[in-house]
Structures are given as C-alpha cells and as structure tokens.
Amino acid sequence: ESRWATDGDVKQCCLVAEFGKPVTFSRAVIEECVDYGVRVKSFELQAKDGSGWKTFFKGGAIGKRLEVKFDPVTTDSVRLAIDGENGPTISEFQLFL
C-alpha cells in the first residue's frame, strides 16, 4: 500500500537498493503504480561495479507488473534507472535468485 514516487515534473530518476554485503540474484519483479497512468518508458537494471554502475538488463515500459530474468548478478548495490514522464512511481521492486 506504499509506493516510491518522484515529483510530477521528473522524467529521469533512479531507485537504489544497498544490501550491505554482496548478494546474487537472477530475476526481478517490478510493479509500477499505474493508478496514475503508465509513466515508465524504459528502464535499466544496473549493478555497482567499483565506483560506477554496470547495466545488466534493459527494458521498455513496466506497467502493472513485470518479471524479468537474466544471468546471475552478484553485487552489494543495485539501481533501477528509469526514463519516463510525469513523475514515475514504483510500488514494488524485488530481486530473487
């Protein structure tokens, strides 16, 4: 019943999850809060790589619920980088092995 949101005029944004230690995952579930319309045009999943970020998955619109699979990734931080319109808002961002 909660969501992560940006201001209405934001088009590009990032949601970062820091784990405190390296974890491995190969699947993500992302849910956009579509009560306000579909606002995500595209996204990238990125893993912390030293002092920078490395993209390991690129996708288009998210919509109500999107599940994606990819080769296993091990990192202590992951970033959901969004290109959208009118203030993207995310209700769930989950990672699984």
Buried (B, 14 or more C-beta within 10 A) or exposed (E): EEEBBBEEEBBEBEBEBEEEEEBEBBEBEBBBBBEBEBBBBEBBBBBBEEEEBBEBBEBEEBEEEBEBEEEEBEBEBBBBBBBBBBBBBBBBBEBEE
